[in-house]
Amino acid sequence: MFAQLPLGSYAVLDNQCSAFKLDNLLKDMNAYYGTKVFEEDCHFVSDGEVVAAYKDNYWFRAKIIKCSKENVMVFTVDFGDIFLVHSSDIRIIQEEFLILPFQAIECFIQETLSNVDSK
């Protein structure tokens, strides 16, 4: 699985052990954040910070790319996706959800030739 970012590509390794651990971590995150009432907003976070982000009825581990008053652009550190969420859908991430290493791995292709026409 690959995701394109302006600065590169990201892959998620297909490892059964890591997938099992990630699945359990995300279930725990969704149980934790789905059952609590929070009174937080995006003003407590800054660009580059890792947070919990809510999208499509699911909580993800995400790094903030850009935070404005109402919207936050995030990068999912386990899947390599970028999406925009409302600032009310961002939470401080608990330390227990940061134990598993991020699963999206930045990839580069070495020594590739450019498609530039030599005319």
Beta strands, then each sheet from edge to edge (+ up, - down):
strand 1: 2-5
strand 2: 8-12
strand 3: 50-55
strand 4: 58-67
strand 5: 71-76
strand 6: 82-86
strand 7: 90-92
strand 8: 104-107
sheet 1: 1+ 2- 8+
sheet 2: 6+ 5- 4+ 3- 7+
end
